[in-house]
Amino acid sequence: MDLAELTARLHAIRDRNDWRQFHSPKNLAMAASVEMAELVEIFQWLSEAQSRQLPPAQLAHAGQEVGDIVLYLLLLCSELGIDLEQAVRAKLADSERRFGR
């Protein structure tokens, strides 16, 4: 996954639609949270076993919500100047140190 390409494509959509005015870090974090809530809703009343075996339509819906979350995070990182790949690698390294490999 080329994060720079995805971010550039997102910026093109944002700019074509004059949405930058709405893309403050606060708004983007809130939007990502809303999309996460939509993902959680898919699993809300399922058993553990059911959550591991979603029907195709629900699995596709979950994938759409995951995509929304990632895109909002890319925009948020862009607005804040956070290198997403570096942040993820640093967090993973920290988890490896804390919890073992």
C-alpha positions as CSV (number, residue, x, y, z in Angstrom):
1,M,0.0,0.0,0.0
2,D,1.5,3.3,-1.1
3,L,0.3,5.7,1.6
4,A,1.6,8.8,-0.3
5,E,-0.4,7.9,-3.4
6,L,-3.5,7.2,-1.3
7,T,-3.1,10.5,0.5
8,A,-2.6,12.4,-2.8
9,R,-5.8,10.8,-4.2
10,L,-7.7,11.8,-1.0
11,H,-6.4,15.4,-1.3
12,A,-7.5,15.5,-4.9
13,I,-11.1,14.5,-3.9
14,R,-11.0,16.9,-0.9
15,D,-9.8,19.8,-3.1
16,R,-12.2,19.1,-5.9
17,N,-15.1,19.3,-3.4
18,D,-13.7,22.2,-1.4
19,W,-13.8,20.1,1.8
20,R,-10.5,21.3,3.3
21,Q,-12.3,23.8,5.3
22,F,-14.0,21.0,7.2
23,H,-10.9,18.8,7.6
24,S,-9.5,20.2,10.9
25,P,-7.8,17.6,13.1
26,K,-10.8,17.7,15.5
27,N,-13.3,17.0,12.7
28,L,-11.2,14.3,11.1
29,A,-10.7,12.5,14.5
30,M,-14.4,12.7,15.2
31,A,-15.3,11.4,11.7
32,A,-12.9,8.5,12.2
33,S,-14.6,7.8,15.5
34,V,-18.0,7.8,13.9
35,E,-16.8,5.3,11.3
36,M,-15.3,3.1,14.0
37,A,-18.7,3.2,15.8
38,E,-20.3,2.0,12.5
39,L,-17.8,-0.9,12.4
40,V,-18.6,-1.8,16.0
41,E,-22.3,-1.7,15.2
42,I,-21.8,-4.6,12.8
43,F,-20.6,-6.8,15.7
44,Q,-22.9,-5.4,18.4
45,W,-25.1,-8.4,19.1
46,L,-23.0,-11.2,17.6
47,S,-21.5,-14.0,19.6
48,E,-17.7,-14.4,19.5
49,A,-18.1,-17.2,17.0
50,Q,-20.5,-15.2,14.8
51,S,-18.1,-12.3,14.8
52,R,-15.5,-14.6,13.3
53,Q,-17.8,-15.8,10.5
54,L,-19.6,-12.8,9.0
55,P,-21.9,-13.5,6.1
56,P,-20.5,-12.1,2.8
57,A,-22.7,-8.9,2.9
58,Q,-21.7,-8.1,6.5
59,L,-18.0,-8.8,5.7
60,A,-18.2,-6.4,2.7
61,H,-19.8,-3.8,4.9
62,A,-17.1,-4.2,7.6
63,G,-14.5,-3.8,4.8
64,Q,-16.1,-0.5,3.7
65,E,-16.1,0.8,7.3
66,V,-12.4,-0.2,7.7
67,G,-11.6,1.7,4.5
68,D,-13.4,4.8,5.8
69,I,-11.5,4.6,9.1
70,V,-8.1,4.3,7.3
71,L,-8.9,7.1,4.9
72,Y,-9.9,9.5,7.7
73,L,-6.7,8.5,9.5
74,L,-4.6,9.3,6.4
75,L,-6.2,12.7,6.2
76,L,-5.7,13.3,10.0
77,C,-2.0,12.4,9.7
78,S,-1.6,14.7,6.8
79,E,-3.2,17.6,8.6
80,L,-1.0,17.0,11.7
81,G,2.2,16.2,9.8
82,I,2.3,12.7,11.3
83,D,4.1,10.0,9.2
84,L,1.6,7.2,9.5
85,E,4.1,4.4,8.6
86,Q,6.6,5.7,11.0
87,A,4.0,6.0,13.8
88,V,2.8,2.5,13.2
89,R,6.3,1.1,13.1
90,A,7.2,2.9,16.3
91,K,4.1,1.7,18.1
92,L,4.8,-1.9,16.9
93,A,8.4,-1.7,18.2
94,D,7.1,-0.4,21.5
95,S,4.6,-3.3,21.8
96,E,7.4,-5.8,20.9
97,R,9.6,-4.4,23.7
98,R,6.7,-4.4,26.2
99,F,5.0,-7.7,25.4
100,G,7.8,-9.7,23.6
101,R,8.1,-10.9,20.1
